[in-house]
Amino acid sequence: MSQQQVADELGISYQQIQKYEAGTNRISASRLHNFANLFDADINDFFLGLDAKTARSPLASIDKETAELLRLFQEIGDPEMKKSLIRILKSYVSK
């Protein structure tokens, strides 16, 4: 299911779906319930393998610039452009 299809089913924008996916916006309990219903999943499935006392989203500690980079990267529709950007970043980081 595409982000647009999920957004349409939930009555929200696809940009909001992208923000949820990137971790720039948190998902409320009621919205999480909507996701579970949409995907015919038990809401507890979203928490499998997490220790409630120590669990943190891997995206919880990223800074605003990284979140913005992720958001913008996700909006690129051209797979070759994405590959090119990854190559550029890898070459820069490996120096």
N, C-alpha and C positions, 0 to 999 in steps of 0.2 A: 504494500500500500504506500503510495507516495505521500510526502509531507502535505501536499495540497489536498489529497483525499482525506487524510486524517483531520486536517484543519476544517474542511467542509463538514465532515461528520460531527465534529465537536462544536461547530459554530464559532470558530476563532480563525485568526489569520494564519497563513503558513509561516509568516515571520515569527509569530509567537511560538509555533512548533519548533522553529530553528533555535529560538532563544532557550526553550526547554532542553533541546538536544545539546546545545553548547554549554548549558549550565549557567547562562547569564541571568536567567529567571528561574525561580523556584516553582515547583508544581504544588499547588494547594492540595489538601486532602480530597476535596470534592472533585478537583480536576483529575487527580490520580484515579479516583473511583470511576470517572468517565472513561479514562483510558482503559482501565481494567474491563469495563463493560464492552467497549468498542472491540477489544481484542479477545473477548471471551476468556479472560484470565482471572484468576483469583488475585485480589489485591496483594495478598501475602507473597505472591510469586515475584513481585518487584523487590522484595527484601531478602530473598533466599541467599544464604551464605554470608549475611552481614551480622556482625556483632553489634547489637543495639547500643552498647555503651561506648564503643570506639569507632563505629562506622562513620566515615566521612566520604563524601563524593570526591573522586579524584580531581574534579574540576573546582572544588571548593576553595582551593588555595591558589588558583591562577589569578594574575593581576588583570586589570582592565584592558591593557594593551593586548594581552594574549587572548582574552575573550573576544575582543574586537577583531583580531586577526582570524580567529576561528570562524566567527560569524561571517566575515567577508569572504573567506575561503569557501565556505559552504554555498555562498551565493553564486560562485563561478560555475557556469553551466558547461563550459568546454573542458572535457577531461584532459586534453593535451595541454591546455593552459595550466591546469592543476599540476600535471606532471612536471612541466617546465619550472613552475614556482618551487616545487619540492626539490628539484635538482639544484636550483639557485641557492636555496636555503642550506642544503646539504654541503654544497661547495663552500659556502661562507663559514659554516660551523666547523668544518674539518680543517680549516686553516690554522 
